[in-house]
Structure formats: C-alpha cells, structure tokens
Amino acid sequence: MKPPPPSSSSSTSNLIRKARLSPYLFTLLAFVLFVTILYGQDLGCILGQLDLDISQIQPPSTPKKHYKKLPFTKSEVRENGCDYFSGQWVWDPLNRPLYQESECPYIQPQLTCQEHGRPDRDYQFWRWQPHGCSLPSFNASLMLETLRNKKMMFVGDSLNRGQYVSMVCLLHSLIPDNAKSMETFGSLTVFTMKDYNATIEFYWAPFLLESNSDDAIIHRVSDRVVRRGSINKHGKHWKGVDIMVFNTYLWWMTGLDMKILQGSFDDEEKEIVEVSTEDAYRMGIKSMLRWARKNMDPKKTRLFFTSMSPSHQKSQDWGAEAGGNCYNQTEMIADPKYWGTDCRKSIMGVLGDVFRKSRFPVTFLNITQLSLYRKDAHTSIYKKQWSPLTPEQIANPTSYADCVHWCLPGLQDTWNELLFAKLFYP
C-alpha cells in the first residue's frame, strides 16, 4: 500500500527547504572533496615540521613538537611516509656521477682523487635508494631559484666543507663564468652567484664554540680546548642566513675527556675542567640550538644538522683481517646491519635526546648509517698531502691513508641530495 500523497502545502514547504539547502550542501561537499584530494597525503607534513629521523636509536621521552609548514617546501608532491635515510646503494653508471671532477674547479686538492692517481672510479657510480620510495632528483635550477636573494651557509669542520664544495659543484655549471666567484676571508669562504644576488658560504668552526683549533689553516692541535658558552664568538658571523647547515663531531673524538675552558683564552691563569665526551658534546649541541632560537626565525629560515661522518680506520671493525683500513678498498661493506664503533651510538643518543627537546625546528640529516657502508669512497692516499711523506710511509700506504675525508664527486653528493629532498619534500 503506497503512502498517502503529501498535501499541497507540505509539498511546497519541502520544495522550498530543498531549494534553500542544496547550494550550501553542494558547496560543503565540494570543499571537503577538494581538501581531501589536495592534502590527503600530506596532512602530517603540513601539521608537523620537526624532522628527527633518529627515533629508533633512543625512545622519545617527550611528545613530539609540531611546527607550521616552513618556507621552501613543496610538500604537496611528497611521497607520504618516506624515510629517505633507510635504504641501500644501487649501481647506476648511467646517471652517476652528477658532475665530473675535472669540470668543477672548486674542489680542494685534498679531495681530487682522480687527479692524484686513484686507478678506479667505481666509488662514483653508486646511487642511494630509499626503501619503498624514491629520492627526489637533485634539481639545480630549482635550487638556484630558491637561493635567489638568499644566503646559504655550512658551518663546521672539513667534512662540512666537503659537503659545501659538493653543493657548489652541483650548481656552478648553470652559472656563467663571469657571474660566479669564490673567495676566502679567514674562517669564511664565500661562493657568490651574482645573477641570483645569492651566496653559498662555509664557516670553519669545528666545535661551533670557540676553541684553540679555530685557525682555518693552522688548527691540527692534539691538546684541544673548548671554551664554554662562547658560541657568539663565531655566531656573530652567521646572522642573516636563510638556510643553515651545521655539523660538529670529529673534533670532539679525542679518545680522552674533553678540556673545557671556564673563562677566556686571554686569562693569565686559565681554569680548565675535564668532562666526558658525551657531556661536552651535549654542551656544544645545546649551545647551537640556543643560538638558533635567539637568532633565527623558524617562519623564514631552515636549520639542518648533518650527523656524524664515519671513518674507516680499522679493518677489523667490518670483519676483515686486522691491520688494514680504507686503503685499497674498492667495495662497500655488504652487511646492512653494520654500525661500527659504540661511540657513534652514544653520540647519536645525545643528538636524539637534545633535538627531541628542542624548541627550534631542526631537520636532521642522518647520513651516518648510509655512509658507514662506504669504506670504498674515502680519499685514502689519493690526495694532496699536508706534509712530505717519509720513506717509511711511502713503503706502507696504509700508514698514511686518509680514511676520514671523501673523494669528490662521490658520497657527499648524496648528502646534498638528501638535503635537497628534506628542503623541498620534507
């Protein structure tokens, strides 16, 4: 039995109600659909911007902070959930290297391995492939346009300088010769891109704090002393930077407790205390973050920190016969679980703890694990030597192989690919 037809007055009232609601309902549904399509995969990136990729090393002790989306990002095309730092090395001779050693005049002779007789080039042809996603290709044109009217700075030791030089090499070929230059002023090296009104700079400060190793040329001292609370000594040269890349690690690793100066290097009687490496390192990282909080605007600038660059000084660390190092190594470490020495874990723990509590957004470039595999990529003996080699050294190349620094082009180009990815697609 069909229901009775509505009365004429009831039908008229329903029609009027439908006519009034339909436009609003249609608009609401369209808006919901638009938001879902546009932001569905990137809601987490839009809401949160503290890029710490070290949660597996030490469980978080405090809730993760959330920051607004920062400048430079293009997160609408980001692959959701991609951990760029977990992956494997893939042989890719068609697309590597990203530039030729002979075509970049800015590489220091300490890093030009082919020029200094390295017989193989295999170390140049490996590409980092994250698990389950792809690393965005380095786009030099996009990077240059992003740097227009801006300043990018790398601050730290010679390993950060290697990353700085790599970045310059990745970009310089798109800039006419008469519109680019590189100059050094003490601790500061400046690559100028005239047409872009932009600079990429490197500032030598191996501890970030003031130390007795701050001379950019004469700094290889064994009895290292760091001055507590002295980051402004260098920090006054870092103000106004739009993209900052810090590193500090190697110089803290003396094998002994660190010597910390309580007063000034100008004091006649110096008060020096010794603290553990971990406590000293924590002091340095906290000082860096305190400086950033006071001097950088998180709404306009980006702060990166590059984790520890590993060395390959002892062959027994990767299960080989004792007495060797990176010399004559042309293959990487195959064990995906290889970690190396325990001191790296303790330092990573310090970073995890301090950054997790930071009130300033930091993008953590966790290059440590992926670089640990690359015992094949060091400069070894193929570099300009700081001092003439002795006959004993010449007879035993292992004794003077540099297993700390990296050939360019090579591994550090991957570090900058990761920096590029986290800058634009965090």
Residue pairs with C-beta under 8 A, 6 or more apart in sequence:
6 14
38 76
39 46
39 76
41 78
41 80
42 75
42 76
42 78
42 80
44 80
45 69
45 73
45 75
45 78
45 80
45 426
46 69
46 75
47 66
48 64
48 66
48 67
49 66
49 67
49 68
49 69
49 70
49 361
49 426
50 64
50 65
50 66
50 67
50 358
50 361
50 362
51 361
51 362
51 363
51 364
51 422
51 426
52 64
52 352
52 355
52 356
52 362
52 364
53 83
53 84
53 85
53 364
53 366
54 307
54 348
54 351
54 352
54 355
54 364
54 366
55 352
57 345
57 348
57 349
57 352
58 348
58 349
58 352
58 353
60 356
61 353
61 356
61 357
62 356
62 357
64 356
65 358
65 359
65 361
67 298
67 361
68 299
69 75
70 298
70 299
70 302
70 361
70 426
71 299
71 300
71 301
71 302
72 146
72 243
72 302
72 423
72 424
73 423
73 424
73 425
73 426
74 424
74 425
75 425
75 426
77 425
78 425
78 426
79 133
79 134
79 425
81 133
82 130
82 132
82 133
83 130
83 131
83 133
84 130
84 133
84 135
84 418
84 421
84 422
85 130
85 365
85 366
85 367
85 369
85 370
85 418
86 130
86 131
86 369
87 128
87 129
87 130
87 131
87 135
87 370
88 128
88 129
88 131
88 336
89 126
89 127
89 128
89 129
89 332
89 370
89 373
89 374
90 126
90 127
90 128
90 129
91 125
91 126
91 127
92 125
92 126
92 127
93 125
95 127
96 124
96 125
96 126
96 127
96 409
97 124
97 125
97 409
97 410
97 413
98 138
98 170
98 409
98 413
99 169
99 170
99 173
99 409
99 413
100 409
101 107
101 112
101 113
101 114
101 115
101 408
101 409
102 114
102 115
103 173
104 168
104 169
104 172
104 173
104 408
104 409
106 165
106 168
106 169
106 172
106 182
106 191
107 165
107 169
107 408
108 161
108 165
108 384
109 115
109 116
109 383
109 384
110 379
110 383
110 384
110 402
110 405
111 162
111 165
111 379
111 383
111 405
111 406
111 407
111 408
112 383
112 384
112 407
112 408
113 379
113 380
113 382
113 383
113 407
113 408
113 410
114 121
114 382
114 407
116 382
116 383
116 384
117 382
118 380
118 382
118 407
120 330
122 330
122 376
123 330
123 374
123 376
123 377
123 407
123 410
123 411
124 407
124 409
124 410
126 332
126 374
127 414
128 135
128 370
128 414
128 417
128 418
129 135
135 417
135 418
135 421
136 417
136 420
136 421
136 424
136 425
138 170
138 413
138 416
138 417
138 420
139 420
140 170
140 171
140 173
140 174
141 174
142 424
143 170
143 171
143 420
144 171
144 174
144 175
144 193
144 196
144 198
145 196
146 423
146 424
147 193
147 196
147 198
147 200
147 242
147 243
148 196
148 197
148 198
149 196
149 197
149 198
150 198
150 242
150 243
151 198
151 199
151 201
151 240
151 241
151 242
151 243
152 167
152 198
152 199
152 200
152 201
152 241
152 242
152 243
152 244
152 245
153 200
153 201
153 202
153 203
153 238
153 241
153 243
153 244
153 245
154 160
154 161
154 163
154 164
154 167
154 200
154 201
154 202
154 203
154 245
154 247
155 202
155 203
155 205
155 208
155 234
155 238
155 244
155 245
155 246
155 247
156 204
156 205
156 206
156 208
156 246
156 247
156 248
156 306
157 204
157 205
157 206
157 247
157 248
157 249
157 250
157 251
158 206
158 405
159 247
159 249
159 250
159 309
159 404
159 405
159 406
160 202
160 245
160 246
160 247
160 306
161 189
161 202
161 204
162 405
162 406
162 408
162 412
163 245
163 247
163 306
163 412
163 415
163 416
163 419
164 189
164 200
164 201
164 202
164 245
165 202
165 408
165 412
166 408
166 409
166 412
166 413
166 415
166 416
167 200
167 416
167 419
168 182
168 191
168 200
169 408
169 409
169 413
170 413
170 416
171 193
171 200
172 180
172 191
175 193
175 195
175 196
176 195
179 193
179 194
179 195
180 191
180 192
180 193
180 194
181 191
181 192
181 194
182 189
182 190
182 191
182 192
183 189
183 190
183 192
184 190
184 216
186 216
187 203
187 204
187 205
187 214
187 216
187 234
187 237
188 201
188 202
188 203
188 204
188 237
189 201
189 202
189 203
190 199
190 200
190 201
191 199
191 200
191 201
192 198
192 199
193 199
193 200
201 241
203 234
203 237
203 238
204 214
204 216
204 219
205 214
205 234
205 248
206 213
206 214
206 219
206 248
206 250
206 251
207 213
207 224
207 226
207 248
207 251
207 252
207 284
208 231
208 234
208 246
208 248
208 284
208 287
208 288
209 226
209 227
209 228
209 229
209 230
209 231
209 233
209 234
209 283
209 284
209 287
210 226
210 227
210 230
210 231
210 233
210 234
210 265
211 224
211 225
211 226
211 227
211 251
212 221
212 223
212 224
212 225
212 265
213 219
213 220
213 221
213 224
213 251
214 234
220 386
222 254
223 259
224 251
224 254
224 258
224 259
225 259
225 260
225 261
225 272
226 258
226 259
226 260
226 261
226 280
226 284
227 233
227 260
227 261
227 264
227 265
228 260
228 261
228 262
228 283
229 287
231 287
231 288
231 290
231 291
232 291
235 291
235 295
238 244
238 291
238 295
239 295
241 296
241 301
242 300
242 301
242 302
243 301
243 302
243 304
243 423
244 292
244 296
244 301
244 302
244 303
244 304
245 304
245 305
245 306
245 365
245 419
246 288
246 303
246 304
246 305
246 306
247 305
247 306
247 307
247 309
248 281
248 284
248 285
248 288
249 281
249 307
249 308
249 309
249 347
250 308
250 309
250 311
250 404
252 258
252 277
252 280
252 281
252 284
252 347
253 277
253 343
254 277
256 274
257 274
257 275
257 276
257 277
257 280
258 274
258 275
258 276
258 277
258 279
258 280
258 281
259 272
259 273
259 274
260 272
260 273
260 274
260 275
260 280
260 283
261 270
261 271
261 272
262 271
262 272
262 273
263 270
263 271
275 283
277 343
277 346
277 347
278 346
278 347
278 349
278 350
281 347
281 350
282 350
282 353
282 354
285 350
285 351
285 354
285 355
286 354
288 305
289 354
289 355
289 358
289 359
289 360
289 362
292 303
292 360
292 362
293 359
293 360
296 303
296 360
298 360
298 361
302 363
302 423
303 360
303 361
303 362
303 363
304 362
304 363
304 364
304 365
304 419
304 422
304 423
305 351
305 355
305 362
305 363
305 364
305 365
306 365
306 367
306 415
306 419
307 348
307 351
307 364
307 365
307 366
307 367
307 368
308 344
308 347
308 348
308 368
309 367
309 368
309 371
309 404
309 406
310 340
310 344
310 368
310 371
310 372
311 326
311 378
311 403
311 404
312 318
312 325
312 326
312 329
312 375
312 378
312 403
313 325
313 326
313 403
314 322
314 325
315 321
315 322
315 323
315 324
315 325
316 322
317 340
317 341
318 333
318 335
318 338
318 375
319 335
323 398
324 398
325 398
325 401
325 403
326 375
326 376
326 378
326 380
326 401
326 403
327 380
327 381
327 397
327 398
327 401
327 403
328 380
328 397
329 375
329 376
329 378
329 380
330 376
331 375
331 376
332 373
332 374
332 375
332 376
332 377
333 372
333 373
333 374
333 375
334 373
338 372
338 373
339 345
339 369
339 372
340 372
344 368
348 368
351 364
355 362
355 364
363 422
363 423
363 426
365 415
365 418
365 419
365 422
367 414
367 415
367 418
370 414
371 411
371 415
374 406
374 411
375 403
377 406
377 407
377 410
377 411
378 401
378 402
378 403
378 404
378 405
378 406
378 407
379 402
379 405
379 406
379 407
380 397
380 401
380 402
380 403
381 397
381 400
381 401
381 402
382 407
383 402
383 405
385 400
389 400
392 399
393 399
393 400
406 412
